[in-house]
Amino acid sequence: MLGLDSGGSCRGVTYRIAAHHAADELRLLWRREMVLGAYAPRWAKVDSAGKRCGQWPFRQPLAPHYAGKLRSRPSSRLW
């Protein structure tokens, strides 16, 4: 998972979770991503497939491990 920096916008994937699974899935997400408190989650409205919906984007706050603004060219290949 990559955290978002403040400002601007991004393109990504939105997953629809059935309402009866939402609480359990959110609990799992929180346990996995917030264990070190590295992100600042914010409830946000996003456009997905032409519809407006709610989502939890995880923003990367300024922290000792924050890389800062990176060059626009890739710094390494993932595969």
PDB file of N, CA, C and O in Angstrom:
ATOM      1  N   MET A   1       0.840  -1.177   0.000  1.00  0.00           N
ATOM      2  CA  MET A   1       0.000   0.000   0.000  1.00  0.00           C
ATOM      3  C   MET A   1       0.877   1.228   0.000  1.00  0.00           C
ATOM      4  O   MET A   1       1.909   1.265   0.670  1.00  0.00           O
ATOM      5  N   LEU A   2       0.470   2.229  -0.746  1.00  0.00           N
ATOM      6  CA  LEU A   2       1.165   3.505  -0.779  1.00  0.00           C
ATOM      7  C   LEU A   2       0.260   4.569  -0.184  1.00  0.00           C
ATOM      8  O   LEU A   2      -0.925   4.623  -0.514  1.00  0.00           O
ATOM      9  N   GLY A   3       0.782   5.400   0.670  1.00  0.00           N
ATOM     10  CA  GLY A   3       0.014   6.498   1.242  1.00  0.00           C
ATOM     11  C   GLY A   3       0.032   7.688   0.312  1.00  0.00           C
ATOM     12  O   GLY A   3       0.999   7.877  -0.426  1.00  0.00           O
ATOM     13  N   LEU A   4      -0.997   8.482   0.329  1.00  0.00           N
ATOM     14  CA  LEU A   4      -1.086   9.679  -0.502  1.00  0.00           C
ATOM     15  C   LEU A   4      -0.429  10.854   0.199  1.00  0.00           C
ATOM     16  O   LEU A   4      -0.504  10.985   1.421  1.00  0.00           O
ATOM     17  N   ASP A   5       0.212  11.702  -0.579  1.00  0.00           N
ATOM     18  CA  ASP A   5       0.738  12.952  -0.047  1.00  0.00           C
ATOM     19  C   ASP A   5      -0.396  13.978  -0.127  1.00  0.00           C
ATOM     20  O   ASP A   5      -1.334  13.797  -0.903  1.00  0.00           O
ATOM     21  N   SER A   6      -0.324  15.022   0.643  1.00  0.00           N
ATOM     22  CA  SER A   6      -1.407  16.008   0.646  1.00  0.00           C
ATOM     23  C   SER A   6      -1.389  16.837  -0.635  1.00  0.00           C
ATOM     24  O   SER A   6      -0.333  17.105  -1.208  1.00  0.00           O
ATOM     25  N   GLY A   7      -2.580  17.233  -1.066  1.00  0.00           N
ATOM     26  CA  GLY A   7      -2.716  18.045  -2.266  1.00  0.00           C
ATOM     27  C   GLY A   7      -2.836  17.198  -3.516  1.00  0.00           C
ATOM     28  O   GLY A   7      -2.470  16.022  -3.521  1.00  0.00           O
ATOM     29  N   GLY A   8      -3.352  17.801  -4.575  1.00  0.00           N
ATOM     30  CA  GLY A   8      -3.437  17.100  -5.853  1.00  0.00           C
ATOM     31  C   GLY A   8      -4.507  16.040  -5.890  1.00  0.00           C
ATOM     32  O   GLY A   8      -5.493  16.106  -5.157  1.00  0.00           O
ATOM     33  N   SER A   9      -4.305  15.062  -6.748  1.00  0.00           N
ATOM     34  CA  SER A   9      -5.267  13.978  -6.907  1.00  0.00           C
ATOM     35  C   SER A   9      -4.522  12.732  -7.367  1.00  0.00           C
ATOM     36  O   SER A   9      -3.324  12.778  -7.646  1.00  0.00           O
ATOM     37  N   CYS A  10      -5.235  11.635  -7.442  1.00  0.00           N
ATOM     38  CA  CYS A  10      -4.622  10.393  -7.910  1.00  0.00           C
ATOM     39  C   CYS A  10      -5.690   9.535  -8.576  1.00  0.00           C
ATOM     40  O   CYS A  10      -6.889   9.777  -8.438  1.00  0.00           O
ATOM     41  N   ARG A  11      -5.227   8.545  -9.288  1.00  0.00           N
ATOM     42  CA  ARG A  11      -6.107   7.522  -9.852  1.00  0.00           C
ATOM     43  C   ARG A  11      -5.802   6.231  -9.122  1.00  0.00           C
ATOM     44  O   ARG A  11      -4.645   5.935  -8.824  1.00  0.00           O
ATOM     45  N   GLY A  12      -6.822   5.476  -8.839  1.00  0.00           N
ATOM     46  CA  GLY A  12      -6.604   4.242  -8.113  1.00  0.00           C
ATOM     47  C   GLY A  12      -7.760   3.283  -8.302  1.00  0.00           C
ATOM     48  O   GLY A  12      -8.556   3.428  -9.230  1.00  0.00           O
ATOM     49  N   VAL A  13      -7.845   2.325  -7.439  1.00  0.00           N
ATOM     50  CA  VAL A  13      -8.878   1.294  -7.488  1.00  0.00           C
ATOM     51  C   VAL A  13      -9.768   1.445  -6.272  1.00  0.00           C
ATOM     52  O   VAL A  13      -9.280   1.633  -5.157  1.00  0.00           O
ATOM     53  N   THR A  14     -11.067   1.362  -6.483  1.00  0.00           N
ATOM     54  CA  THR A  14     -12.035   1.404  -5.394  1.00  0.00           C
ATOM     55  C   THR A  14     -12.707   0.036  -5.324  1.00  0.00           C
ATOM     56  O   THR A  14     -13.214  -0.465  -6.328  1.00  0.00           O
ATOM     57  N   TYR A  15     -12.708  -0.557  -4.154  1.00  0.00           N
ATOM     58  CA  TYR A  15     -13.358  -1.847  -3.960  1.00  0.00           C
ATOM     59  C   TYR A  15     -14.677  -1.644  -3.230  1.00  0.00           C
ATOM     60  O   TYR A  15     -14.740  -0.961  -2.208  1.00  0.00           O
ATOM     61  N   ARG A  16     -15.726  -2.248  -3.771  1.00  0.00           N
ATOM     62  CA  ARG A  16     -17.033  -2.199  -3.120  1.00  0.00           C
ATOM     63  C   ARG A  16     -17.120  -3.357  -2.136  1.00  0.00           C
ATOM     64  O   ARG A  16     -16.843  -4.505  -2.484  1.00  0.00           O
ATOM     65  N   ILE A  17     -17.504  -3.048  -0.914  1.00  0.00           N
ATOM     66  CA  ILE A  17     -17.647  -4.064   0.122  1.00  0.00           C
ATOM     67  C   ILE A  17     -19.118  -4.104   0.531  1.00  0.00           C
ATOM     68  O   ILE A  17     -19.719  -3.068   0.815  1.00  0.00           O
ATOM     69  N   ALA A  18     -19.682  -5.289   0.557  1.00  0.00           N
ATOM     70  CA  ALA A  18     -21.078  -5.436   0.962  1.00  0.00           C
ATOM     71  C   ALA A  18     -21.256  -4.870   2.367  1.00  0.00           C
ATOM     72  O   ALA A  18     -20.399  -5.053   3.232  1.00  0.00           O
ATOM     73  N   ALA A  19     -22.357  -4.194   2.585  1.00  0.00           N
ATOM     74  CA  ALA A  19     -22.614  -3.530   3.865  1.00  0.00           C
ATOM     75  C   ALA A  19     -22.481  -4.479   5.056  1.00  0.00           C
ATOM     76  O   ALA A  19     -21.983  -4.076   6.107  1.00  0.00           O
ATOM     77  N   HIS A  20     -22.912  -5.714   4.911  1.00  0.00           N
ATOM     78  CA  HIS A  20     -22.844  -6.643   6.041  1.00  0.00           C
ATOM     79  C   HIS A  20     -21.404  -7.107   6.340  1.00  0.00           C
ATOM     80  O   HIS A  20     -21.172  -7.735   7.373  1.00  0.00           O
ATOM     81  N   HIS A  21     -20.439  -6.811   5.460  1.00  0.00           N
ATOM     82  CA  HIS A  21     -19.027  -7.139   5.703  1.00  0.00           C
ATOM     83  C   HIS A  21     -18.199  -5.912   6.068  1.00  0.00           C
ATOM     84  O   HIS A  21     -17.039  -6.050   6.456  1.00  0.00           O
ATOM     85  N   ALA A  22     -18.769  -4.721   5.954  1.00  0.00           N
ATOM     86  CA  ALA A  22     -17.994  -3.475   6.088  1.00  0.00           C
ATOM     87  C   ALA A  22     -17.271  -3.345   7.426  1.00  0.00           C
ATOM     88  O   ALA A  22     -16.088  -3.007   7.446  1.00  0.00           O
ATOM     89  N   ALA A  23     -17.935  -3.600   8.522  1.00  0.00           N
ATOM     90  CA  ALA A  23     -17.308  -3.436   9.843  1.00  0.00           C
ATOM     91  C   ALA A  23     -16.126  -4.383  10.018  1.00  0.00           C
ATOM     92  O   ALA A  23     -15.075  -3.971  10.509  1.00  0.00           O
ATOM     93  N   ASP A  24     -16.284  -5.649   9.622  1.00  0.00           N
ATOM     94  CA  ASP A  24     -15.187  -6.618   9.741  1.00  0.00           C
ATOM     95  C   ASP A  24     -14.020  -6.247   8.836  1.00  0.00           C
ATOM     96  O   ASP A  24     -12.865  -6.331   9.254  1.00  0.00           O
ATOM     97  N   GLU A  25     -14.304  -5.842   7.611  1.00  0.00           N
ATOM     98  CA  GLU A  25     -13.241  -5.469   6.672  1.00  0.00           C
ATOM     99  C   GLU A  25     -12.503  -4.222   7.142  1.00  0.00           C
ATOM    100  O   GLU A  25     -11.281  -4.144   7.018  1.00  0.00           O
ATOM    101  N   LEU A  26     -13.230  -3.251   7.678  1.00  0.00           N
ATOM    102  CA  LEU A  26     -12.592  -2.041   8.184  1.00  0.00           C
ATOM    103  C   LEU A  26     -11.682  -2.370   9.370  1.00  0.00           C
ATOM    104  O   LEU A  26     -10.590  -1.814   9.494  1.00  0.00           O
ATOM    105  N   ARG A  27     -12.129  -3.258  10.224  1.00  0.00           N
ATOM    106  CA  ARG A  27     -11.314  -3.685  11.368  1.00  0.00           C
ATOM    107  C   ARG A  27     -10.017  -4.334  10.885  1.00  0.00           C
ATOM    108  O   ARG A  27      -8.951  -4.049  11.432  1.00  0.00           O
ATOM    109  N   LEU A  28     -10.085  -5.199   9.872  1.00  0.00           N
ATOM    110  CA  LEU A  28      -8.895  -5.844   9.316  1.00  0.00           C
ATOM    111  C   LEU A  28      -7.958  -4.823   8.662  1.00  0.00           C
ATOM    112  O   LEU A  28      -6.741  -4.875   8.841  1.00  0.00           O
ATOM    113  N   LEU A  29      -8.540  -3.909   7.909  1.00  0.00           N
ATOM    114  CA  LEU A  29      -7.752  -2.857   7.261  1.00  0.00           C
ATOM    115  C   LEU A  29      -7.009  -2.017   8.297  1.00  0.00           C
ATOM    116  O   LEU A  29      -5.818  -1.742   8.154  1.00  0.00           O
ATOM    117  N   TRP A  30      -7.727  -1.618   9.332  1.00  0.00           N
ATOM    118  CA  TRP A  30      -7.123  -0.799  10.402  1.00  0.00           C
ATOM    119  C   TRP A  30      -5.988  -1.546  11.083  1.00  0.00           C
ATOM    120  O   TRP A  30      -4.925  -0.977  11.329  1.00  0.00           O
ATOM    121  N   ARG A  31      -6.210  -2.813  11.387  1.00  0.00           N
ATOM    122  CA  ARG A  31      -5.194  -3.616  12.060  1.00  0.00           C
ATOM    123  C   ARG A  31      -3.937  -3.751  11.200  1.00  0.00           C
ATOM    124  O   ARG A  31      -2.818  -3.715  11.712  1.00  0.00           O
ATOM    125  N   ARG A  32      -4.129  -3.905   9.907  1.00  0.00           N
ATOM    126  CA  ARG A  32      -2.996  -4.084   8.994  1.00  0.00           C
ATOM    127  C   ARG A  32      -2.264  -2.780   8.713  1.00  0.00           C
ATOM    128  O   ARG A  32      -1.034  -2.750   8.751  1.00  0.00           O
ATOM    129  N   GLU A  33      -2.988  -1.705   8.433  1.00  0.00           N
ATOM    130  CA  GLU A  33      -2.361  -0.464   7.958  1.00  0.00           C
ATOM    131  C   GLU A  33      -2.054   0.553   9.047  1.00  0.00           C
ATOM    132  O   GLU A  33      -1.194   1.411   8.847  1.00  0.00           O
ATOM    133  N   MET A  34      -2.720   0.490  10.181  1.00  0.00           N
ATOM    134  CA  MET A  34      -2.550   1.523  11.195  1.00  0.00           C
ATOM    135  C   MET A  34      -1.747   1.049  12.408  1.00  0.00           C
ATOM    136  O   MET A  34      -1.691   1.742  13.424  1.00  0.00           O
ATOM    137  N   VAL A  35      -1.123  -0.134  12.303  1.00  0.00           N
ATOM    138  CA  VAL A  35      -0.398  -0.694  13.436  1.00  0.00           C
ATOM    139  C   VAL A  35       0.705   0.253  13.934  1.00  0.00           C
ATOM    140  O   VAL A  35       0.943   0.328  15.139  1.00  0.00           O
ATOM    141  N   LEU A  36       1.376   0.968  13.036  1.00  0.00           N
ATOM    142  CA  LEU A  36       2.435   1.899  13.433  1.00  0.00           C
ATOM    143  C   LEU A  36       1.975   3.350  13.420  1.00  0.00           C
ATOM    144  O   LEU A  36       2.754   4.248  13.739  1.00  0.00           O
ATOM    145  N   GLY A  37       0.730   3.587  13.058  1.00  0.00           N
ATOM    146  CA  GLY A  37       0.230   4.960  12.994  1.00  0.00           C
ATOM    147  C   GLY A  37       0.906   5.780  11.910  1.00  0.00           C
ATOM    148  O   GLY A  37       1.054   6.994  12.048  1.00  0.00           O
ATOM    149  N   ALA A  38       1.318   5.121  10.828  1.00  0.00           N
ATOM    150  CA  ALA A  38       2.071   5.795   9.771  1.00  0.00           C
ATOM    151  C   ALA A  38       1.205   6.661   8.857  1.00  0.00           C
ATOM    152  O   ALA A  38       1.726   7.543   8.174  1.00  0.00           O
ATOM    153  N   TYR A  39      -0.081   6.428   8.833  1.00  0.00           N
ATOM    154  CA  TYR A  39      -0.960   7.144   7.905  1.00  0.00           C
ATOM    155  C   TYR A  39      -1.972   7.997   8.651  1.00  0.00           C
ATOM    156  O   TYR A  39      -2.247   7.784   9.831  1.00  0.00           O
ATOM    157  N   ALA A  40      -2.518   8.971   7.928  1.00  0.00           N
ATOM    158  CA  ALA A  40      -3.583   9.817   8.457  1.00  0.00           C
ATOM    159  C   ALA A  40      -4.836   9.551   7.615  1.00  0.00           C
ATOM    160  O   ALA A  40      -5.042  10.219   6.601  1.00  0.00           O
ATOM    161  N   PRO A  41      -5.680   8.581   8.018  1.00  0.00           N
ATOM    162  CA  PRO A  41      -6.870   8.282   7.225  1.00  0.00           C
ATOM    163  C   PRO A  41      -7.889   9.409   7.315  1.00  0.00           C
ATOM    164  O   PRO A  41      -8.054  10.027   8.367  1.00  0.00           O
ATOM    165  N   ARG A  42      -8.554   9.665   6.229  1.00  0.00           N
ATOM    166  CA  ARG A  42      -9.591  10.698   6.175  1.00  0.00           C
ATOM    167  C   ARG A  42     -10.762  10.155   5.367  1.00  0.00           C
ATOM    168  O   ARG A  42     -10.559   9.585   4.296  1.00  0.00           O
ATOM    169  N   TRP A  43     -11.968  10.321   5.859  1.00  0.00           N
ATOM    170  CA  TRP A  43     -13.144   9.941   5.087  1.00  0.00           C
ATOM    171  C   TRP A  43     -13.278  10.956   3.960  1.00  0.00           C
ATOM    172  O   TRP A  43     -13.237  12.162   4.202  1.00  0.00           O
ATOM    173  N   ALA A  44     -13.438  10.476   2.732  1.00  0.00           N
ATOM    174  CA  ALA A  44     -13.506  11.375   1.584  1.00  0.00           C
ATOM    175  C   ALA A  44     -14.540  10.882   0.589  1.00  0.00           C
ATOM    176  O   ALA A  44     -14.834   9.689   0.508  1.00  0.00           O
ATOM    177  N   LYS A  45     -15.074  11.808  -0.151  1.00  0.00           N
ATOM    178  CA  LYS A  45     -15.972  11.471  -1.254  1.00  0.00           C
ATOM    179  C   LYS A  45     -15.123  11.368  -2.513  1.00  0.00           C
ATOM    180  O   LYS A  45     -14.323  12.260  -2.798  1.00  0.00           O
ATOM    181  N   VAL A  46     -15.291  10.292  -3.264  1.00  0.00           N
ATOM    182  CA  VAL A  46     -14.522  10.069  -4.482  1.00  0.00           C
ATOM    183  C   VAL A  46     -15.468   9.742  -5.630  1.00  0.00           C
ATOM    184  O   VAL A  46     -16.598   9.306  -5.410  1.00  0.00           O
ATOM    185  N   ASP A  47     -14.998   9.955  -6.853  1.00  0.00           N
ATOM    186  CA  ASP A  47     -15.744   9.577  -8.045  1.00  0.00           C
ATOM    187  C   ASP A  47     -15.258   8.210  -8.493  1.00  0.00           C
ATOM    188  O   ASP A  47     -14.068   8.019  -8.744  1.00  0.00           O
ATOM    189  N   SER A  48     -16.171   7.267  -8.591  1.00  0.00           N
ATOM    190  CA  SER A  48     -15.820   5.909  -8.991  1.00  0.00           C
ATOM    191  C   SER A  48     -16.866   5.397  -9.972  1.00  0.00           C
ATOM    192  O   SER A  48     -18.046   5.292  -9.640  1.00  0.00           O
ATOM    193  N   ALA A  49     -16.420   5.083 -11.178  1.00  0.00           N
ATOM    194  CA  ALA A  49     -17.315   4.568 -12.227  1.00  0.00           C
ATOM    195  C   ALA A  49     -18.514   5.491 -12.436  1.00  0.00           C
ATOM    196  O   ALA A  49     -19.639   5.026 -12.617  1.00  0.00           O
ATOM    197  N   GLY A  50     -18.266   6.790 -12.409  1.00  0.00           N
ATOM    198  CA  GLY A  50     -19.325   7.761 -12.642  1.00  0.00           C
ATOM    199  C   GLY A  50     -20.243   8.002 -11.459  1.00  0.00           C
ATOM    200  O   GLY A  50     -21.234   8.721 -11.589  1.00  0.00           O
ATOM    201  N   LYS A  51     -19.938   7.419 -10.312  1.00  0.00           N
ATOM    202  CA  LYS A  51     -20.752   7.596  -9.108  1.00  0.00           C
ATOM    203  C   LYS A  51     -19.900   8.212  -8.001  1.00  0.00           C
ATOM    204  O   LYS A  51     -18.688   8.001  -7.941  1.00  0.00           O
ATOM    205  N   ARG A  52     -20.546   8.967  -7.140  1.00  0.00           N
ATOM    206  CA  ARG A  52     -19.871   9.565  -5.987  1.00  0.00           C
ATOM    207  C   ARG A  52     -20.054   8.614  -4.805  1.00  0.00           C
ATOM    208  O   ARG A  52     -21.180   8.220  -4.500  1.00  0.00           O
ATOM    209  N   CYS A  53     -18.962   8.243  -4.139  1.00  0.00           N
ATOM    210  CA  CYS A  53     -19.071   7.326  -3.002  1.00  0.00           C
ATOM    211  C   CYS A  53     -18.057   7.715  -1.937  1.00  0.00           C
ATOM    212  O   CYS A  53     -17.144   8.500  -2.193  1.00  0.00           O
ATOM    213  N   GLY A  54     -18.224   7.162  -0.743  1.00  0.00           N
ATOM    214  CA  GLY A  54     -17.307   7.416   0.355  1.00  0.00           C
ATOM    215  C   GLY A  54     -16.168   6.407   0.356  1.00  0.00           C
ATOM    216  O   GLY A  54     -16.329   5.262  -0.066  1.00  0.00           O
ATOM    217  N   GLN A  55     -15.014   6.856   0.838  1.00  0.00           N
ATOM    218  CA  GLN A  55     -13.841   5.997   0.843  1.00  0.00           C
ATOM    219  C   GLN A  55     -12.859   6.473   1.909  1.00  0.00           C
ATOM    220  O   GLN A  55     -12.887   7.636   2.310  1.00  0.00           O
ATOM    221  N   TRP A  56     -11.992   5.573   2.368  1.00  0.00           N
ATOM    222  CA  TRP A  56     -10.946   5.912   3.340  1.00  0.00           C
ATOM    223  C   TRP A  56      -9.601   5.989   2.634  1.00  0.00           C
ATOM    224  O   TRP A  56      -8.889   4.985   2.601  1.00  0.00           O
ATOM    225  N   PRO A  57      -9.215   7.123   2.070  1.00  0.00           N
ATOM    226  CA  PRO A  57      -7.839   7.226   1.562  1.00  0.00           C
ATOM    227  C   PRO A  57      -6.887   7.389   2.747  1.00  0.00           C
ATOM    228  O   PRO A  57      -7.243   8.011   3.748  1.00  0.00           O
ATOM    229  N   PHE A  58      -5.704   6.844   2.642  1.00  0.00           N
ATOM    230  CA  PHE A  58      -4.698   6.943   3.696  1.00  0.00           C
ATOM    231  C   PHE A  58      -3.628   7.926   3.246  1.00  0.00           C
ATOM    232  O   PHE A  58      -2.889   7.652   2.300  1.00  0.00           O
ATOM    233  N   ARG A  59      -3.542   9.057   3.913  1.00  0.00           N
ATOM    234  CA  ARG A  59      -2.577  10.093   3.565  1.00  0.00           C
ATOM    235  C   ARG A  59      -1.325   9.921   4.401  1.00  0.00           C
ATOM    236  O   ARG A  59      -1.390   9.614   5.591  1.00  0.00           O
ATOM    237  N   GLN A  60      -0.186  10.124   3.758  1.00  0.00           N
ATOM    238  CA  GLN A  60       1.103  10.022   4.444  1.00  0.00           C
ATOM    239  C   GLN A  60       1.416  11.362   5.105  1.00  0.00           C
ATOM    240  O   GLN A  60       1.671  12.341   4.403  1.00  0.00           O
ATOM    241  N   PRO A  61       1.404  11.431   6.420  1.00  0.00           N
ATOM    242  CA  PRO A  61       1.752  12.691   7.089  1.00  0.00           C
ATOM    243  C   PRO A  61       3.270  12.873   7.164  1.00  0.00           C
ATOM    244  O   PRO A  61       4.030  11.945   6.886  1.00  0.00           O
ATOM    245  N   LEU A  62       3.690  14.052   7.534  1.00  0.00           N
ATOM    246  CA  LEU A  62       5.117  14.268   7.728  1.00  0.00           C
ATOM    247  C   LEU A  62       5.549  13.484   8.958  1.00  0.00           C
ATOM    248  O   LEU A  62       5.009  13.680  10.047  1.00  0.00           O
ATOM    249  N   ALA A  63       6.501  12.617   8.788  1.00  0.00           N
ATOM    250  CA  ALA A  63       7.002  11.763   9.862  1.00  0.00           C
ATOM    251  C   ALA A  63       8.475  11.483   9.589  1.00  0.00           C
ATOM    252  O   ALA A  63       8.939  11.716   8.472  1.00  0.00           O
ATOM    253  N   PRO A  64       9.218  10.995  10.566  1.00  0.00           N
ATOM    254  CA  PRO A  64      10.644  10.741  10.356  1.00  0.00           C
ATOM    255  C   PRO A  64      10.952   9.839   9.157  1.00  0.00           C
ATOM    256  O   PRO A  64      11.991  10.006   8.519  1.00  0.00           O
ATOM    257  N   HIS A  65      10.067   8.888   8.842  1.00  0.00           N
ATOM    258  CA  HIS A  65      10.311   7.960   7.734  1.00  0.00           C
ATOM    259  C   HIS A  65       9.746   8.453   6.405  1.00  0.00           C
ATOM    260  O   HIS A  65       9.826   7.742   5.404  1.00  0.00           O
ATOM    261  N   TYR A  66       9.171   9.669   6.378  1.00  0.00           N
ATOM    262  CA  TYR A  66       8.569  10.222   5.164  1.00  0.00           C
ATOM    263  C   TYR A  66       9.652  10.580   4.155  1.00  0.00           C
ATOM    264  O   TYR A  66      10.616  11.262   4.503  1.00  0.00           O
ATOM    265  N   ALA A  67       9.510  10.132   2.914  1.00  0.00           N
ATOM    266  CA  ALA A  67      10.536  10.349   1.882  1.00  0.00           C
ATOM    267  C   ALA A  67      10.475  11.750   1.279  1.00  0.00           C
ATOM    268  O   ALA A  67      11.450  12.195   0.674  1.00  0.00           O
ATOM    269  N   GLY A  68       9.364  12.447   1.429  1.00  0.00           N
ATOM    270  CA  GLY A  68       9.253  13.786   0.844  1.00  0.00           C
ATOM    271  C   GLY A  68       8.910  13.731  -0.632  1.00  0.00           C
ATOM    272  O   GLY A  68       8.576  12.671  -1.162  1.00  0.00           O
ATOM    273  N   LYS A  69       8.993  14.869  -1.289  1.00  0.00           N
ATOM    274  CA  LYS A  69       8.698  14.939  -2.719  1.00  0.00           C
ATOM    275  C   LYS A  69       9.798  14.209  -3.482  1.00  0.00           C
ATOM    276  O   LYS A  69      10.982  14.506  -3.322  1.00  0.00           O
ATOM    277  N   LEU A  70       9.397  13.258  -4.307  1.00  0.00           N
ATOM    278  CA  LEU A  70      10.360  12.476  -5.073  1.00  0.00           C
ATOM    279  C   LEU A  70      10.428  12.985  -6.503  1.00  0.00           C
ATOM    280  O   LEU A  70       9.531  13.686  -6.972  1.00  0.00           O
ATOM    281  N   ARG A  71      11.506  12.622  -7.188  1.00  0.00           N
ATOM    282  CA  ARG A  71      11.660  12.995  -8.592  1.00  0.00           C
ATOM    283  C   ARG A  71      10.503  12.427  -9.398  1.00  0.00           C
ATOM    284  O   ARG A  71       9.892  11.434  -9.003  1.00  0.00           O
ATOM    285  N   SER A  72      10.204  13.054 -10.522  1.00  0.00           N
ATOM    286  CA  SER A  72       9.106  12.571 -11.359  1.00  0.00           C
ATOM    287  C   SER A  72       9.494  11.318 -12.135  1.00  0.00           C
ATOM    288  O   SER A  72       8.617  10.582 -12.586  1.00  0.00           O
ATOM    289  N   ARG A  73      10.784  11.060 -12.300  1.00  0.00           N
ATOM    290  CA  ARG A  73      11.191   9.830 -12.987  1.00  0.00           C
ATOM    291  C   ARG A  73      11.313   8.700 -11.966  1.00  0.00           C
ATOM    292  O   ARG A  73      11.596   8.953 -10.795  1.00  0.00           O
ATOM    293  N   PRO A  74      11.104   7.477 -12.393  1.00  0.00           N
ATOM    294  CA  PRO A  74      11.180   6.357 -11.449  1.00  0.00           C
ATOM    295  C   PRO A  74      12.567   6.281 -10.806  1.00  0.00           C
ATOM    296  O   PRO A  74      13.578   6.484 -11.479  1.00  0.00           O
ATOM    297  N   SER A  75      12.613   5.993  -9.528  1.00  0.00           N
ATOM    298  CA  SER A  75      13.889   5.832  -8.842  1.00  0.00           C
ATOM    299  C   SER A  75      14.305   4.362  -8.820  1.00  0.00           C
ATOM    300  O   SER A  75      15.472   4.056  -8.575  1.00  0.00           O
ATOM    301  N   SER A  76      13.358   3.443  -9.074  1.00  0.00           N
ATOM    302  CA  SER A  76      13.685   2.014  -9.159  1.00  0.00           C
ATOM    303  C   SER A  76      12.541   1.294  -9.860  1.00  0.00           C
ATOM    304  O   SER A  76      11.424   1.805  -9.942  1.00  0.00           O
ATOM    305  N   ARG A  77      12.829   0.129 -10.351  1.00  0.00           N
ATOM    306  CA  ARG A  77      11.796  -0.705 -10.983  1.00  0.00           C
ATOM    307  C   ARG A  77      11.270  -1.711  -9.973  1.00  0.00           C
ATOM    308  O   ARG A  77      12.027  -2.287  -9.191  1.00  0.00           O
ATOM    309  N   LEU A  78       9.956  -1.912 -10.006  1.00  0.00           N
ATOM    310  CA  LEU A  78       9.355  -2.895  -9.109  1.00  0.00           C
ATOM    311  C   LEU A  78       9.465  -4.301  -9.689  1.00  0.00           C
ATOM    312  O   LEU A  78       9.643  -5.263  -8.941  1.00  0.00           O
ATOM    313  N   TRP A  79       9.360  -4.435 -11.016  1.00  0.00           N
ATOM    314  CA  TRP A  79       9.509  -5.735 -11.676  1.00  0.00           C
ATOM    315  C   TRP A  79       9.871  -5.515 -13.110  1.00  0.00           C
ATOM    316  O   TRP A  79      10.046  -6.478 -13.857  1.00  0.00           O
TER     317      TRP A  79
END
